[in-house]
Amino acid sequence: MLAIARFRVPLGHVEEFKADISRAREALATCDGYIDGAIGQNLDDRGLWVLTTTWLNVGSYRRALSSTVVKMQAVPLLARAIDEPGAFELLASE
């Protein structure tokens, strides 16, 4: 399962955001079922950021969102994500 959260970040807030998104990824990485995660900044629109995480299954992802550490470190950031569907079933991978 792939989870994608995109963020619009004003250029004056980038340093604070980088710390917040790193803490969020680290908190998610402590959860059972977490496989991998990445943080990215758009090359053409420097105010657009993404957090992607890969999970064993959708249940692992949903349980992770309920954990205390994730509620404290990641959920406040995820609440600032662009409002769009972000959970994807992986159909093929290398």
C-alpha positions in Angstrom: 0.0 0.0 0.0 1.3 3.4 -0.9 0.3 6.6 1.0 1.0 9.9 -0.6 0.5 13.3 1.2 1.2 16.5 -0.7 1.8 19.9 0.9 1.8 23.5 -0.2 4.5 25.3 1.8 5.2 29.0 1.7 8.8 29.6 0.9 9.4 31.5 4.2 8.3 28.4 6.2 10.5 25.8 4.4 13.0 25.2 7.3 10.3 24.6 9.9 8.4 22.4 7.5 11.4 20.3 6.7 11.8 19.6 10.4 8.1 18.8 10.8 8.0 16.4 7.8 11.2 14.6 8.9 9.7 14.0 12.4 6.5 12.7 10.8 8.3 10.3 8.5 10.5 9.1 11.5 7.4 8.5 13.6 5.7 6.5 10.9 8.8 4.5 10.4 8.5 3.1 13.9 5.2 1.4 13.2 4.7 -2.2 12.3 4.1 -2.8 8.6 6.1 0.3 7.5 8.3 -0.6 4.5 9.8 2.6 3.3 9.3 6.4 3.1 10.5 9.4 1.2 10.3 13.2 1.3 10.4 15.2 -1.9 10.2 18.8 -3.1 8.9 19.6 -6.6 11.5 20.7 -9.0 9.3 23.2 -10.9 7.2 24.5 -8.0 9.5 24.7 -4.9 6.4 25.3 -2.6 5.0 21.8 -3.4 6.3 18.9 -1.2 5.4 15.2 -0.8 5.6 12.6 1.8 5.3 9.0 0.5 5.2 5.9 2.6 4.9 2.3 1.6 3.2 -0.2 3.9 2.7 -4.0 4.1 -1.1 -3.4 3.8 -3.8 -0.9 4.4 -4.4 -2.2 7.9 -0.8 -1.5 8.9 -1.2 2.1 7.7 -4.5 2.7 9.5 -3.1 1.2 12.7 0.0 3.4 12.4 -2.3 6.5 12.3 -3.8 5.4 15.6 -0.5 5.0 17.4 0.4 7.6 20.1 3.7 8.6 18.6 2.2 9.1 15.2 -0.7 11.1 16.6 1.8 13.4 18.3 4.5 13.6 15.6 2.8 13.0 12.2 -1.0 13.6 12.4 -0.6 17.4 12.9 1.5 17.6 9.8 -0.8 15.2 7.8 -3.7 17.5 8.7 -2.0 20.2 6.7 -1.8 18.1 3.5 -3.6 19.0 0.4 -7.2 17.6 0.6 -7.1 14.8 -2.0 -7.2 10.9 -1.9 -3.8 9.6 -0.9 -4.0 5.9 -0.3 -3.1 3.6 -3.2 -3.1 -0.1 -3.7 0.1 -1.3 -5.3 -0.6 -3.4 -8.3 2.9 -3.8 -9.6 6.4 -3.1 -8.4 10.0 -4.0 -9.4 
